[in-house]
Amino acid sequence: MQLSELNYNLPKELIAQYPLENRDTAKLLVLNRKNKKIEHRQFFNLVDYLSAEDVLVLNNTKVIPARLLGWRKNTKGKVDLLLRERLDKNSYKVLIKPVRALKLNEEIVFDGGKINAKVIDVKEKIVSFNADVDDVINEYGKIPLPPYIKRLPQDSDKVMYQTIYAKETGSIASPTAGLHFTKKLLDEITKIGVKIIFVTLHVGYGTFKTITTNDIREHKLEEESFEILKEDLEIIRVAKINKKKIFSVGTTSTRVLETVASTLDLKNKTNIKGETSLFIYPGYNFKIIDHLITNFHLPHTSLLALVYAFAGQDLTKKAYQEAIECKYRFYSYGDSMLII
């Protein structure tokens, strides 16, 4: 597939800048792969598509407040720092804006100079703090909203940019397909006999990095840490044997499930944890998931490539165009799609 095929035109006003007050009232576009039909529902209608003994798979990663706003000690210029990868107790690989004239041993300061981060590697953009990073982000960190949300993070984002079941700290971006769930909706889903299980995949910067290679097969995803418990693997294994449906919530959950697919027949005695760089694009043969719940994704991304792979390029483009015509809200705080 060529990069130009992973494109569409989106009016800027459809990029959601704020979440809905009631998570589960988001629009839900239901795309049927068999009959090619599209329905327009609301997210709380998801329960209508689930049956007893089906499995709903959620990613329980929790977003860390990884964005720090400070200034250069020497020039007093403002600095926007995003903690990208932890190296030890005090050091992190970062993204930094503006990056110009970054110098070795330069200091970036926070809170009137009480906290500083020294640049110890210019090429790799590594900084070392004079305090435990956990303490720094808990005190000064802000939720790292995506760059297409054109505003500063607010206190409300600390709640709304997390799924209600977020538990395992480690992501710098939210698994946004799960943002629409409420406790009430999950309770309703449980009452009809659906099995809800959790995987953990800590979402890194690489997941959302734009593809730049003309042949998308040449694109490489950065590794991300994941874990799935042995008892949840067994629930999936039994469901597949009994021909029950696996509903994957988001591209992150999907990548975990497809990464561990080859282990299902092993009747695992232990949890599976590790790193995955699985890049799913058209031509991929899905082995576990039957249905996909996902938000609407940016052009030229691996996320959109995964949706193409699952629903087909032409059908996905049809759905996106209809969503645009129906004024759906796009991206992280936007509306949702169920592909059946």
QUIHUGI-V724237 format. One line per field, one symbol per residue. ss: DSSP state (H for helix, E for strand, - for the rest). A space follows every 10 residues. Layout:
# QUIHUGI-V724237
ss = ???
This chain:
# QUIHUGI-V724237
ss = -EHHH----- -HHHE----- --HHH-EEEE E------EEE EEHHHHHHH- ----EEEEE- EEE---EEEE EE-----EEE EEEEEE---- EEEEEEE--- ------EEEE HHH-EEEEEE E----EEEE- --HHHHHHHH -E-------- ------HHHH -------EEE E----HHHHH --HHHHHHHH H---EEEEEE E---HHHH-E ----EHHH-- ---EEEEE-H HHHHHHHHHH H----EEEEH HHHHHHHHH- HHHHHH---- -EEEEE---- ---------- EEEEE----- EHHHHHHHHH H-HHHHHHHH HHHHH----E -----EEEE-
